[in-house]
Amino acid sequence: MPLKTLSQMDLRGKRVLTRVDLNVPMVGGKVADATRIEKIVPTIKEIITKGGTPILLAHMGRPKGKRNQKLSLSQLQEELETYLGSKVIFVAECIGPSAETALEIVKNGEIILLENTRFYPEEEKNDPKFAASLAALADLFCNDAFSASHRAHASTTGLAKYLPSFAGKLMEAELKALESVLGQPKRPVATLVGGAKISTKIALLENLIEKVDFIIIGGAMANTFLFSKGFNVGRSLVEESLKSTALKILNKAEKYSCKVILPTDLIIAKELSKNTSTSVVSADECPENYMILDAGPSSVVNIKKCIDSAKTLLWNGPLGAFEVPPFDQATSQAAKFASEKTEKGDLISVAGGGDTFAALNKAGVTDTFTYVSTAGGAFLEWLEGKELPGVLYLTKK
């Protein structure tokens, strides 16, 4: 798809409103995980190198249009200066005199950080007057927040009506990665879909079935598929009301010659805790008073065989209750296998959505997959085949 990008833009003497993702976890007023800050560094540094002045727009949390000091971006000023190696001028507003004053005093190589866009109710309403007021601060608009681009907000789509717009380096990387797995991928294509509930991934599964060769189903959502086949799942998390939906998905997969790989054996326990006693049973032999908490060793072998046969892998979600050892083993072993294949140049591996980043980070493979996205809802909506409002205008001619 045609995409206007940062590398194509002349930024000399230009003020650049730059939408980034700074929705980072905070503990005691300190950044608990700076991954999202690290990811935006290349875009901001390139804007400065090309002679532009970055004016950062971002949100944190869900303040619902009201000021909340616990969600103020002022908390990120010091952390941003550390990662960017430049002075960051924080402005306690997004529009108005204080923002205009900051523009007058900012020097070459410095960065302006505006307050949380969601402190303004007009942001989530995509209010044109608010978007116009934001646009008045700059000459250009750079969207580097793929993770927020499934929302039609003033700072993700509204600005594009008033300013020439282009994609930042992170946005460009996200779109290229997704294109590599769903656009014109190297086949065979395998998809691993895990997580807790099938109900949140029905549209995703139905879309992927038409585009990939294999779907590996894991996590608690696999329980619903096992239940639909008449297997006992004990006290496991299962969506009994979606039994017919699971069967329809399996039937559709057969129609499109998409092979579905379900667990053949299971790691079970009476409770979800670190030191609990575990057992391995066949997929159809979970006792009434046990819970399914991970895929078993034979299942992991089957998953590895599937990944080994693939040229492209799309990973979304964990295979088990990865937060609590030893129920992280299936996820860890499969991820490390995919990582090794990727490092050898035998596999294109792209991952993202929901708990995916956390699961792969725990397995220690986020740096060795081809691409790991920190986006949640936007990544999932893209996989469902939906158009993202914040991406759509970047590809318009």
Secondary structure, DSSP 8 states (H G I E B T S, - for coil): ----BGGG---TT-EEEEE------EETTEES--HHHHHHHHHHHHHHHTT-EEEEE---S--TTS--GGG-GGGGHHHHHHHH-S-EEEES-SSSHHHHHHHHH--TT-EEEE--GGGSHHHHTT-HHHHHHHHTT-SEEEE--GGGTTS--TTTTGGGGTS-EEE-HHHHHHHHHHHHHHTS--SSEEEEE-SS-GGGSHHHHHHHHTT-SEEEE-STHHHHHHHHTT---TT----GGGHHHHHHHHHHHHHTT-EEE--SEEEEESS-STT--EEEEETT---TT-EEEEE-HHHHHHHHHHHHH-SEEEEES-SS-TTSTTTTHHHHHHHHHHHHHHHTTS-EEEE-STTHHHHHHHHT-TTTSSEE---SHHHHHHHTT---HHHHGGG--
